[in-house]
Amino acid sequence: MPTQYAVDETTALKAKEIKFQLPALTVDIVGKWIWVSGATYPSRNALVSMGLRYSKDKIKWYWKPLGHNFRGRHTSPYSVITAKYGELRVDNIRRQELPA
């Protein structure tokens, strides 16, 4: 059973922004990181412009908070990461739910 972490406000706002701009993609919050999957190839330029990077090992795009450092290159499978930190799916949102 994963430990439940409180979702950081910066991470939550960024996840909502990504989901609003690219509603067809799957957006998950895992710890303080955001993972994006689905048919991402047509949206790759938009993902890059929003500050996401591509993980070829996990075949997903990710975003991490500025200043969030990690030691070395971790190659843990996505399932191991979600088992440790939990996974929160960001559902469709309305524009008024985004901050001004």
DAJOQUI-V601966 format. One record per backbone hydrogen bond with DSSP energy under -0.5 kcal/mol. NH is the residue of the N-H (numbers start at 1). CO is the residue of the C=O. If there is no record, write none. Layout:
BEGIN
nh=(NH & NH)
co=(CO & CO)
END
This chain:
BEGIN
nh=(3 & 5 & 12 & 13 & 14 & 15 & 16 & 17 & 18 & 19 & 20 & 21 & 22 & 23 & 25 & 26 & 27 & 27 & 28 & 29 & 30 & 30 & 31 & 33 & 34 & 35 & 36 & 37 & 40 & 43 & 44 & 47 & 48 & 49 & 50 & 51 & 52 & 53 & 55 & 56 & 59 & 60 & 61 & 62 & 63 & 68 & 69 & 72 & 74 & 80 & 81 & 82 & 83 & 84 & 85 & 86 & 88 & 89 & 90 & 91 & 97 & 98)
co=(84 & 3 & 8 & 9 & 10 & 11 & 12 & 13 & 14 & 15 & 16 & 17 & 18 & 20 & 22 & 37 & 25 & 90 & 35 & 88 & 28 & 33 & 85 & 30 & 63 & 28 & 61 & 26 & 38 & 40 & 41 & 43 & 44 & 45 & 46 & 48 & 47 & 62 & 60 & 54 & 55 & 55 & 36 & 53 & 34 & 65 & 67 & 70 & 72 & 77 & 77 & 78 & 79 & 80 & 81 & 82 & 29 & 87 & 27 & 89 & 94 & 95)
END
